[in-house]
Amino acid sequence: MNFILKDDNLLTLEECDNVIQWVYDNKKFITENRCTGYQYCDLMNRGDSSTESFSNISLQPIDRAITKLVNSYIEEYPETKNLDHWNVDYVRFKWWKPGDYYSIWHSEHMKSQPYRVLSFLIYLSDNDAETQFKRYENVETKAGRGIIFPAYFTHEHIGSICKKGLDRYVISGYCGFM
């Protein structure tokens, strides 16, 4: 048991394209540091309401996808029901230009983020790339696919370069103690 849940049918290609287009039309990108390789914009911050954050019709599929992914995880791993109250508390849109990728091994639970319980990724583009886990099977990026896994050191991961030289788009987020 690796505690990584994968769902290949969270979003349609049209929904993925609509989210990407909406972000380009409505958000301003911030350049992340060198090792992460991405530009980003936040879609939901800690304390924000998902109803408000995803109220635009183009973003509503993201809200549904996250809800489905989290509920599927709770169903697959009912032990999560015994934790103190936790919920989705952060969602970010990430864009890697050709040749860029998240180039360091990392987990999402750290001194600066001690309340993170789960991490999720929803791939918005088809790429010849993957999320690589140190101890578990790698997950290929595929538009509409989502994965959710523990945020802890047990699930260190890294990105990979897109061998086709394409832009990559991902929704990432965290579930944390409230």
Secondary structure, DSSP 4 states (H G I P E B T S, - for coil): ----EEETTSS-HHHHHHHHHHHHHH---EEPPTTT-EEEEEEE-TT--HHHHT-STTTHHHHHHHHHHHHHHHHH-GGGGGSSSEEEEEEEEEEE-TT----S-B-S-BTTBTTEEEEEEEE-S--S-EEEESSS--EE--TT-EEEEE-SGGG-EE----TT---EEEEEEEEEE-
